[in-house]
Amino acid sequence: MNMFASRTKPIAKTWWLMFGLSVMAAPAAAQTMNAESLAGSAIVATVNYDVRWRRGEEQLSGPGSVTYQLNIGANGAYTGSVTRSNARAGATSTEQFSGTLGRGREVGGRMSGHSVWILSGNSLRMLRTYEVGGKTTVITFGAGGRSCSVRSPFARETGAGSAIRRGAIGSRGGTVEILSARQTSSSCQVRRT
């Protein structure tokens, strides 16, 4: 049975995503990060996209962005926010979140699903499921965790068609199908608090 094709097992889907990415080895030259080395860090990572999406029968395209603000505390505890913007629709949405590194959590709000932030080598990875499909965000740290880079591709769900379905940004609500999303640029900063 393909765990990714089942919409009735979102926790299992998150588990398999987390397991698959956590076994990836860090590059030999990379410094291994741990929760203690990141404690007291404030990370701001922005990813800009060129997005094509569909809402009902209407197909649209334009720039969009996602900004993660993540504050790492003691013992891997974190708080943060994610801000999603869609320039064409003139819509912005910000959601707060908190949790512990390595522990999955259910995501509330318009974009329900599950997510988990895990450390692997010199990277902090966020694995996220949506109604259909998902996303992974990889923040890779430079020497001593003082700098970072980010990439954040969307992931299609096996057996669920070609689109990614999630809650819409803005006041109209409902769902959208992301037909394509190409990362065009990104920025990442680490500050020690």
C-alpha positions, 0 to 999 in steps of 0.5 A: 500500500502506498502511504502517500496515496491515502488521504485518510492517514495524514499522520502516516504521510508525515511520518514517512516524509520525516523518516525519508528526509531524516536519513539523508546524510549531511555533506562531509564538509558540513558542520552538524547542527543540534538543538543546543547549537541553534538555541537563541537563534532567530531565523528569517527565511523568505522564498519567492515563487512564480506560481500558476494556480487554479481556483474553480475554473479560473487559472491565474499566475503571478509572483508569490512569497513565503516568509518563515520567522523561527525562534529556537529556544531551549531543548528544541522548542520553537515559536514562529510565524509564516507569512504567505503573500500573493501579489496578483491577488493582493492577499497576505496571510500570517499564521503563528505556530509553536512546537518542538524540533523533531515532533510533528504537529497538526496545522490549524487554520485555512491550510490544514495538514501536518508539519514537522521541523527536523535537524539533519546534519547542517540543515533544518527541514520543515516537512508539510502536508496539505489537503493534497500534496505537500512542501519541504523547506530546507534551511542550510546553515553555514559555518557555526550556524551564522549564515543560511540559505533556503529552498522550498519546493512543493511536492506532488502526492503520488496517485493524487493527480498533478496539482497540489491542493491547499487553503487559499490566501486572502478573504475569499477562502476556499481552496486553490490548486497549485499547478506549478511553483518555481522558486525564483529567489530566496534570502535567509538570515540568522541572528543570535538573540 
